[in-house]
């Protein structure tokens, strides 16, 4: 049985509080990859370090890259000689930077080479540059510092991952609580977000923007917290006074989120999701491209779900009816370019409506980030 979301949030807070102390208490046996073309050097380094670390050796950069393909996620530190056949130490280490960013890299050389040192710092992200001959105790000290740096980097990334998960779980919890005010709007915010993500992907928008619109979609109706339930759930037609109260929810939502720096974009966008392309929307009567792009996308997504979902005063309309209405309102209520995109993916909207949870997992930027454990 799944845990209630409030307990999931508490678990994440606890995880964030203890993750650094747990890393310190539960030291693991780290793996070091040593790369050197001289067998005597490999054996000496192995003897010096093997009591405290698991040692893997390679005779050149090519062999080391093959080892990394198999063991890269288990290696904490690389200690590489500079002068080797086939590939220099700096060339080898530079090839590890993008794919294995967490690994600590050290360069070992038997001569003074300023160029190699500069290249190592610029291209390899070197933690340390060491010269031969070296004192074994000094080497152990440097290696220990490198391992400590590795642990700190990994623990910070794990903490950041947990904080992101906590943030997104909280956003989803708030969104679910909003929808729960009215049984007829259950899942509305998630579906509006999903439809917005589908449109964004079809438009080829960058991932950072899509992640921000995911937050805005989940919270787009947060201002309805201030709307009485007898108005939200009224089965009949709203009076002018009641509709004017409903129309305040974008501004109320903006005010609720404005004080939270991380949600400033969402606050700005959700304030405009009831604006119209022709300038007759609310609350500011913005027109055409004065309306933020995200708000124009949310407007189409919100309207489609509002029309096709059951409400207290009517049954949901067929997909085809919603399709024709959105086409009819292109250039008046909606940005024509967004409607054009909608028409390309309207079948995806229909399928997503039938299985919104699975589709949401597929399109969600946050789910993608949080499931990518290799980032840790």
Secondary structure, 3 states (H helix, E strand, C coil): CCCCHHHHHHHHHHHHHHHHHHHHHCCCCCEEEEECCCHHHHHHHHHHHCCCCEEEEECCHHHHHHHHHHHHHHEEEEEEECCCCCCCHHHHHHCCCCCCCCCEEEEEECCCCHHHHHHHHHHHCCCEEEECCCCHHHHHHHHHHHHHHHHHHHHHHHHHHHHHHHHHHHHHHHHHHHHCCCHHHCCHHHHHHHHHHHHHHHHCCCHHHHHHHHHHHHCCCHHHHHCCHHHHCCCCCCCHHHHHHHCCHHHHHHHHHHCCHHHHHHHHHHCCCCCCCCCCCCCCCCCHHHCCHHHHHHHHHHHHHHHHCCECCECCCCHHHHHHHHHHCECCCECHHHHHHHHHHHHHHHHHHHCHHHHHHHHCHHHHHHHCHHHC
